[in-house]
Every structure is written in C-alpha cells, then in structure tokens.
Amino acid sequence: MALPEPECGLVISYSYLWRNEYKAGKNEGLKNRPCAIILVVKNENDSRTITARTLPLLIRLSPLKFRLR
C-alpha cells in the first residue's frame, strides 16, 4: 500500500516522544499515537525530487495534567 501524500488534517500513527521520555534519554516514543498533520512545507529540489517536511500534532482524548512551577 502506497503512503498518502502529506496534507493538512491527515491523521497518522506517530511515535510521539513526550518531554519526560526525552529527558530520560529516549530517542523515540514508547508507542504509536494518533496525530494530525498541521503543517506541510514542500521543497522542490529539482524536477524529479519533491521533499516535504511535516509538523504532527498529538490528538488526545483526555486533558493533559500540567504542573506550574
């Protein structure tokens, strides 16, 4: 199955890396989570190659718990 062209609003499965995981030395999230692509920037290097950079945003079903410091 071919990967879809990245576009805003596309929901993907993404190994989201939480801040506490990053601080613990992890390079990748512990499990895949649903994320929506909210930004796509395409760069046409030449007539044959198009690269796209995307910005995924985590989709949460429960509110985050923040602690103010």
GIJOWO-V453704 format. One record per residue. N is the residue number from 1. RES is the residue in one letter. PSI is psi in degrees with one decimal (* if undefined). BURIAL is # if it has 9 or more other ideal C-beta (glycine too) atoms within 8 Angstrom, else .. Layout:
N | RES | PSI | BURIAL
N | RES | PSI | BURIAL
This chain:
1 | M | 130.0 | .
2 | A | 146.6 | .
3 | L | 141.0 | .
4 | P | 154.8 | .
5 | E | 130.8 | .
6 | P | 134.6 | .
7 | E | 155.2 | .
8 | C | 134.1 | .
9 | G | -11.8 | .
10 | L | 129.3 | #
11 | V | 128.3 | .
12 | I | 165.0 | #
13 | S | 124.0 | .
14 | Y | 136.6 | #
15 | S | 82.0 | #
16 | Y | 129.9 | #
17 | L | 110.4 | #
18 | W | 155.6 | .
19 | R | -43.3 | .
20 | N | -31.7 | .
21 | E | -41.2 | #
22 | Y | -45.5 | #
23 | K | -25.8 | .
24 | A | 2.7 | .
25 | G | 8.4 | .
26 | K | 149.8 | #
27 | N | -15.4 | .
28 | E | 148.4 | .
29 | G | 159.9 | #
30 | L | -26.9 | .
31 | K | 159.9 | .
32 | N | 141.8 | .
33 | R | 153.6 | #
34 | P | 132.6 | #
35 | C | 150.7 | #
36 | A | 138.0 | #
37 | I | 123.9 | #
38 | I | -8.9 | .
39 | L | 133.5 | .
40 | V | 125.6 | #
41 | V | 117.7 | .
42 | K | 139.6 | .
43 | N | 115.0 | .
44 | E | 103.4 | .
45 | N | -42.1 | .
46 | D | -172.3 | .
47 | S | -15.0 | .
48 | R | -19.3 | .
49 | T | 125.1 | .
50 | I | 121.5 | .
51 | T | 148.4 | .
52 | A | 133.1 | #
53 | R | 136.5 | .
54 | T | 157.0 | #
55 | L | 107.5 | .
56 | P | 147.7 | #
57 | L | 125.9 | .
58 | L | 138.3 | #
59 | I | 120.6 | #
60 | R | 144.1 | .
61 | L | -16.3 | .
62 | S | 151.3 | .
63 | P | 148.5 | .
64 | L | 149.8 | .
65 | K | 108.7 | .
66 | F | 144.0 | .
67 | R | 121.4 | .
68 | L | 137.3 | .
69 | R | * | .
